[in-house]
């Protein structure tokens, strides 16, 4: 029997979000209903509201979530009722060309629930990133659920569902940062600070944080940055080179995603160094550079999709490290709010005063 719960939707481009009743159907084959305990407010949710993803309104927002499985459909074997899970938006298929070549982190045919959640009048909702977790319950595919240690704070654990995993994975998985490496991270919001935390976790000896906001640079220090650069005051490339004996860093992570920051990343790396783009550009952005510079500097230029993560591999490990006190995931949670405060959280995000607001439902 379907259930009616509260959820936050975006009905029209640019309009304030609304807290309304939504209908969650009984789970079908391969589907799971999750009682949402906490869900982070990610910039991607704001991008949905602003029409930056697509125009399939109304959207059921929210995707950085943790909760408890409350119902399973036929054929579900991946999780059981009562499991504490973190939700993810890349449920790998196991059958596409990437999966069959042993690269499931690049899966080209990820799963979502087949059925639609709706408004009470039957209007179908588009769940953000196939999840839709600014709600008391949500319907997802079983592969979108990753069981983790229930001792974890749900407000912290859910952040692995998007931004924290994207940044941490950009450093560890995509950038292959290792012990004694030098690293620079451009952009010190949630994703950039997660990249800094990842670099610190694996033993990078020098971690240079770059931003234009001194508060964000102070946060970056808390996550493991050894040096900070205010890009309004100093030349980014020259200063990074000065801090690395004139060479540049082994890895530079662009967590902003603009042509000017990518160029800084390109020229601030050592010869044969690596650039990782994890900040998301807009479709109108263009890059113009001398082709010879790409050849003469060598190295690797990479884009990081969701931190090139495998949720089943990475989420339990990162939660374990957090519970051991080795990964400060709790520092990402700036405030805990209710469903009714999501619109205010979007405004705070614009002001730069939070790393993550987290909706807590239970």
JOZIWO-V220005 format. One record per residue. SS is DSSP state (hx for helix, st for strand, lp for the rest). Layout:
SS / SS
//
This chain:
lp / lp / st / st / st / st / st / st / st / st / lp / lp / lp / lp / lp / lp / lp / st / st / st / st / st / st / st / lp / lp / lp / lp / lp / lp / st / st / st / st / st / st / st / st / st / st / lp / lp / hx / hx / hx / hx / hx / hx / hx / lp / lp / lp / lp / lp / lp / lp / lp / lp / st / st / lp / lp / lp / st / st / st / st / st / st / st / st / st / lp / lp / lp / lp / lp / lp / lp / lp / lp / lp / lp / st / st / st / st / lp / lp / lp / st / lp / lp / lp / lp / lp / hx / hx / hx / hx / lp / lp / lp / hx / hx / hx / lp / lp / lp / lp / st / lp / lp / lp / lp / lp / lp / st / st / lp / lp / lp / lp / st / lp / st / st / hx / hx / hx / lp / lp / lp / lp / st / lp / st / st / st / st / st / hx / hx / hx / st / st / st / lp / lp / lp / lp / lp / lp / hx / hx / hx / hx / hx / hx / hx / hx / lp / hx / hx / hx / hx / hx / hx / hx / hx / hx / hx / hx / hx / lp / lp / lp / lp / lp / lp / lp / st / st / st / st / st / lp / lp / lp / hx / hx / hx / hx / hx / hx / hx / hx / hx / hx / hx / hx / lp / lp / lp / lp / st / st / st / st / st / st / lp / lp / hx / hx / hx / hx / hx / hx / hx / hx / hx / lp / lp / lp / lp / st / st / st / st / lp / lp / lp / lp / lp / hx / hx / hx / hx / hx / hx / hx / lp / lp / lp / lp / lp / lp / st / st / st / st / st / st / lp / lp / lp / lp / hx / hx / hx / hx / hx / hx / hx / hx / hx / hx / st / st / st / st / st / st / st / st / st / lp / lp / lp / lp / lp / lp / lp / lp / lp / lp / lp / lp / lp / hx / hx / hx / hx / hx / hx / hx / lp / lp / st / st / st / st / lp / lp / hx / hx / hx / lp / lp / hx / hx / hx / hx / hx / hx / hx / hx / hx / hx / hx / hx / hx / lp / lp / lp / lp / lp / hx / hx / hx / hx / st / st / st / st / st / lp / hx / hx / hx / hx / hx / hx / hx / hx / hx / hx / hx / hx / hx / lp / lp / lp / lp / st / st / st / st / st / lp / lp
//
